Amino acid sequence: MADPTTVDNLLPGDHVCWTFDDHERHLRALSRFLRQGLERGDQVLYLTDTFLPEAFLAAVQAYGVDVTEPRRTGQLQVMNAEDSYLASGPFEPEQALKGWANAIEQARGQGYPGLRVAADMGWTTRPAPGTDRLARYEARVNTLLADGYALALCCYDRRLFTHAELDLVSAAHPGTARAGAGTLAGWAPLLRVRRTPTGLALRGTADHTNRDALAAVVEPLAAEAVSTGGPLVLDVSELVSADLGAARLVAGALAAAGGRLLLQGTRPPLAELLSRTGPDDPGSPSPAA
């Protein structure tokens, strides 16, 4: 379990699935999240659903976060789903991804050191066309965050989603925090993915809980290596643990890149797993996948 102080451990580039079942605890976490971003000088966006924008701002102000000046300058922006995800009516993942890219570009252009986004995902329980593509969209967001400039806290109310739905969206995030009673000291996202000058670096643990997030960044890296002629590097020197499924993903990407993607810093456990994912392994991705 993690309490609202969990958000203190987030870093630029993180993409976390934050699940909660208590609005007060959720509000406290969001207040901390906003305060830290504003104090850092980041641009902060909150895409709300649980709270009306004005009610949320009043509550945050009551928690001691001065929002008046940041709102005036545009450093803090609060909007609901109808003005963001559902602005065109149905949920359009491609448009939402373009919106992310534009927000990052605009924040950079305005001189902010980073972009910090919290998104209440309760709107996805409405009968809006396109929400069936939510998990795939969440996974693709990782490619936009991997350069380490922006971070995102995706907030899911456990009372609104089934366990199966939460498992699906959680796997699209490198890390998941379950908000509840008690503090998990030293909590950090299970996996961190960062773009490097030569490719990607993986840090932490890759397993079934974040497999879709891993696939969303590793498979495009292999495609990029092929299209550019490479070589690109997948640095796993700080990947402390991986399961067989993660090893299969990595092996599939290496095979698909045809030698244009290089693995760097392989630890013995991962090397052993990779040795078990040869072309005869029925679980291995096809090089053509």
N, C-alpha and C positions, 0 to 999 in steps of 0.2 A: 504494500500500500504506500501511497505518497500523499503528502499534504500540500497546501498551497506553496510552501517554500521550494517545492520541486522545480518550479519555473526559474528559480535562481540559478540553476545549473545549466541552463540552455546557452548555446553558443551560436554565433552567426553560422549559417549553413545547416543547422538542425531542422528536422521536420518530424514533429512529434504528434502522435495520436494521444490526446488527453481525454480520458473518459471519467465521467463524474456522475453522481446521483444526488447532489446537494447543491442547490443554487447559491446558498450563502458561501460555502467553501469555494465554489466556482468563481464567485464574484471576488473573493479575497485573492485568489490566484491571478485573475485577470488584472486586478489593481496592481499587484506586484509586477506583473509582466509589463504593463503600461509604464509604471513608474521607472523601472529599470531602463526601458527603451528611451524614455524622454530624458532621463539623466545622462544617458550616453550620447545624446544628441541625435539618435536615430529618428527616422520617420516611423510613426506607429499607426497601423491601420487595425481597426476592429470591425469585423463583419458580423453583425449581431443577428440573432434570431430569438433567443430566450428573453432578452431585454429590449424594450423600445430604446432607441438611441438616446433620447433626452433623459429617460429614467436611468439608464446605465451611467451616463455622464454625471448625473446628480449623485448616484451611489458612489462612484469612484471619487468624486469630490469629497464626499463624507468620509472616505477612507484616507483623506489627506493628500490626494493627488491633485495638484492644481492643473486644471485642464483649460482654463480660460485663454491664456496666452498661446499654448500649443495649438489650440483650435483656430485662433485668429491667424496664426502664421501658416497653418496647414501642416504643421509637424504631426498633429494628431487628427485623424479622420475616422469618423464612425458612421457606418451605413448599414442598412439591412439587406436581406437577400434580394429583395425586389430591385434594389439599386446596384447590385453587384452580380451575383451568380445568375439571377433570374431576370436581368434587365431586358433581355429580348423575349421573355416569356418562358420557353423551355430551357432546360439546362443544356448548354452547348460546351462540352469539354474543351474543344479547340479554341473557342472564344475566351473561355476562362483562362486557359494557358497563355493566350496572347495578352490577356489582361495582366497576368502575373509578370510577363516579360516587360510590358509597358510600364508597370508600376516600379519595377526594379530600375529600368532605364531612367525614368523620371526622377526617382530618388537620387540616383547617382548624379544626374545632371544638375540637381538642385544642391548638391554638395553634402548630402547626408552621409555620415560614415557607414550607415547600414539601414536596412528596412526590416521592420519587425511587424509580423502580421498574426493576429489571433482571429480564428474563424469559427463561429458557432455553426455546427453542421446540422442542427435540428431541422432546417428547411428541407433536407433531403428526404424526410419522411412524408412530405406532401406528394400528391399524385401529379408531379410535374414531369413531363416527358424528358428523358435523358438521364434521370437519376440512376437508371440501371447501369450506367457507365461510370459511376462514382469511383469505385475502387481503382479502375484503370487510370482515371484522371489523377487520383491521389498519387499513384505510383509515378506517373510522368512528371509531377511537380518536382520530384527529387532531382531531375536533370537541371532544373532552373535554380535550385538552391545549392547545388554542389560547389559552386564557385566561392561559397563562404561569405557572400555579401548579405543575403536575406535569410531570415529564419521564420518558421511558421509553427504555430500551435493550433492544431485542429481539434476542436472541442466537441465531443460526442456525449450526449446525455444517455447513460446506460438504460434509463427507463423507457427510451423511445426506440431502441434497437434490439433485435434478437442477438443471442450469443453468436450465431453464425454470421450475421451481418457485421458485428464488431470484429470478429476474427478476420473477416475478409478485408475490411478497411485497415485494420491494424497491420496486416502483412504488407500493405502498401506504404507503410511508414518505417523508417529505419529503427525507430524506438517508440514504445508505448508506455504511458504512465497512467496508472489507475488511481485516481484521486479518492481518498478515503481516510479513515481514522489512522493516525500514526504517521511517522516520518520514516522514509527509507533513506538513511544517512548515506550521503555520497552518491545518490542516484544520478545516473546519466543515461542518455539514449544508448540502447544496446549496440547499435552500429552507427558510426559516423562516416559519411562519404564526402570527400573533398576533391575538387579539381586541382591538379598540379600542372606545372608548365609542360609536362610530358604525358599526362594522362589523368589517372584517378588514383587516389589513395583510400584504402579501407582501414578503419580503425574500430576495434571492439570485437563483437560477435555477430556472425552471420548464421542464421538458422531458419527454421520454418516460420518463426514469428515475424520475420522481415524479408521473406524470400522474394515477394513481388517487388519490393523496393530495390533489392539487390539486382534483380533481373532488369529493372527499368533503367539502371545506370550502366551495368556491365555490357548488356547486349548492344546498346547504341555505341559504346566505346569500340567494340569489335567492328561494327559497321563503319565507324569513323576511320579506324585504322585501315580498313580496306579501301575506302574512298580516297583517302589522302596518300596511301602508299606506305604509311607508317614510317618507322615503328612507333607505337605508343606503348606506354608502360602502365600496368596495373600493379600498384605498390601494395603488397599485403604484409609488410614488415610489422605493422601494428595490429594486424588481425589476430587476436589472441585465441579465437576459437571459431570453428566452422563445422557444420554438420555435413553429411554426405550430399544432401540436396544442394547446399551452397557450393560444394566442390564440383558437383555436376554442372552447375551454372557456369562456373569459372572455366571448367574444361571445355564446355560447349563454346564459350566465347573465344577461347584460344584457338579451337579448331576452326571456327567460322572465320577468324581473321587470317588464317593461313600463314602464320609466322610473323604477321605484322603487328601483333599484340604480344608484348613480353611481360612475363610475371617476374616481379622483383620482391626479394625478401621473404621467400617462402619458408615458413617454420616446419619442422619435422612432422607435426600432426597433419597439417594441410597437405604437405608433400605426400604423406601416406594415403590420404583420402584421394588425392588426384591420381595416384598410381592405380587406384581401384576403379577409375572412371574411364577406362579405355573404350575403343570403338565398339567392343562387344558388349559393353554394359547396356542393358536395355533401358536403364533410366537416364542415360546420357542424352543431351540434346543433339540433334542432328547438326552437322556443320553447316547445313543449308538452311537451318531454322532462322 
